[in-house]
Amino acid sequence: MPIYRSWQDHVKDPTERKVFEALENPSWDFRTIEGLSKDTDLPKDVVKGVLEKYPQFIRRSPVPDLEGRELYTLVSKGGGLREWYSTTRAFLIKSTST
């Protein structure tokens, strides 16, 4: 099985590429399926299928958003201080609101 450095080397289908391009948007660290669906004009089940099809390129946040929805990003975005801060803040808000 070949090793791909990035999703661009592997994902060729135009529909699937829409999901990856939305995930790559620098305005967002993590995205929900609903947000990706809205940005790509694709049904949520199609977006979910793309995310599940490429686990080697997709990373799920350990903490859901404030509404309990799963959050996704590209593995290539890596984790940084901003992600650590967002995750910690989300965890603290959730743990103090119960």
Salt bridges, closest charged atoms under 4 A:
GLU16 OE2 - LYS53 NZ 2.76
ASP29 OD2 - ARG82 NE 3.04
ASP39 OD2 - ARG31 NH2 2.58
GLU52 OE2 - LYS48 NZ 3.93
ASP65 OD2 - ARG69 NH2 2.73
GLU67 OE1 - ARG69 NE 3.86
GLU70 OE1 - ARG60 NE 3.01
GLU83 OE2 - ARG59 NH1 2.82
